């Protein structure tokens, strides 16, 4: 996905959600959608939708709504979802195994092509029920050498995350989705997106507490 740097990060994070909503509208044979319909489906306000879309020029006409088919194709282009994107997963622990069995390709044109773990992991040399092979991490460079794979999901323990990320980058990886709750030091040109499940849960609990207190006022 190539996004203009002037676009706010919050807007960029919503792009895949907009795409999902428009695909759903398209499946339901909705031809046009208003900013309010989109906002309601997203759980945000219509002003945010209009502001987000304004970064991409004229996506719709005021009073006429947004052409669903046009926007499905627009977001497919923006998110590079016309052809299948292969990614790898490194770290076949509990989270890693769960993700290996998640059918990404049922929702978007992306799929895990290979899994990796330490060479002596019992899973190395086997395949998942979806036929995804698991290889030893020492072979990662040669495994990726003749592929176009540039994206990795990292689900290794925090103490190994930096070391493994360097191996990934050395093997040609340009984007990492990391589940390790540590800041990864990567060179310019490599993108890291972090998923901290503990932090997200704590944030949820905070908002639940605030919501409870507000109802007591």
MORA-V225546 format. One record per residue. N is the residue number from 0. OMEGA is omega in radians with two decimals (none if undefined). Layout:
N	OMEGA
N	OMEGA
//
This chain:
0	3.10
1	-3.06
2	3.09
3	-3.10
4	-3.14
5	3.14
6	-3.12
7	-3.13
8	-3.14
9	3.10
10	3.14
11	-3.13
12	-3.13
13	-3.04
14	-3.14
15	3.10
16	3.06
17	-3.13
18	-3.14
19	-3.14
20	-3.13
21	3.06
22	3.11
23	3.07
24	-3.11
25	3.13
26	3.12
27	3.10
28	3.03
29	-3.09
30	3.14
31	3.14
32	3.10
33	3.10
34	3.12
35	3.10
36	3.13
37	-3.13
38	3.14
39	3.14
40	-3.11
41	-3.06
42	3.09
43	-3.14
44	-3.06
45	3.11
46	3.10
47	3.11
48	-3.12
49	3.12
50	3.11
51	-3.07
52	-3.11
53	3.12
54	-3.07
55	3.10
56	-3.07
57	3.10
58	3.13
59	3.13
60	-3.12
61	3.14
62	-3.13
63	-3.14
64	-3.07
65	3.10
66	-3.02
67	-3.13
68	3.12
69	-3.10
70	3.05
71	-3.14
72	3.13
73	-3.11
74	3.06
75	3.09
76	-3.07
77	-3.09
78	3.10
79	-3.06
80	3.10
81	3.11
82	-3.09
83	3.08
84	3.10
85	3.08
86	3.04
87	3.07
88	-3.13
89	-3.11
90	-3.04
91	3.03
92	-3.08
93	-3.14
94	-3.12
95	-3.14
96	3.11
97	-3.14
98	3.10
99	-3.13
100	3.12
101	-3.06
102	3.12
103	-3.04
104	3.06
105	-3.09
106	-3.13
107	-3.12
108	3.06
109	-3.14
110	3.05
111	-3.09
112	-3.12
113	3.01
114	3.13
115	3.02
116	3.11
117	-2.98
118	-3.08
119	3.04
120	-3.12
121	-3.13
122	-3.12
123	-3.10
124	3.11
125	3.07
126	3.08
127	3.11
128	3.07
129	3.06
130	3.07
131	-3.11
132	3.10
133	-3.10
134	3.04
135	-3.07
136	-3.12
137	-3.11
138	-2.97
139	-3.09
140	-3.14
141	3.13
142	-3.10
143	-3.00
144	-3.07
145	3.10
146	3.05
147	-3.09
148	-3.14
149	-3.05
150	-3.13
151	2.97
152	-3.05
153	-3.12
154	3.14
155	3.08
156	-3.07
157	-3.06
158	-3.13
159	-2.98
160	-3.11
161	-3.13
162	-3.12
163	3.12
164	3.10
165	3.06
166	-3.14
167	-3.12
168	3.11
169	3.14
170	3.08
171	3.13
172	-3.11
173	-3.13
174	-3.10
175	2.96
176	-3.00
177	3.06
178	3.11
179	-3.09
180	3.09
181	3.11
182	-3.13
183	3.06
184	-3.11
185	3.13
186	3.09
187	-3.12
188	3.08
189	-3.09
190	3.07
191	3.03
192	-3.06
193	3.06
194	-3.14
195	-3.04
196	3.14
197	3.14
198	-3.14
199	3.13
200	3.10
201	3.10
202	3.10
203	-3.13
204	3.10
205	-3.12
206	3.08
207	3.11
208	3.13
209	3.14
210	3.11
211	3.14
212	3.13
213	3.13
214	3.11
215	-3.11
216	none
//
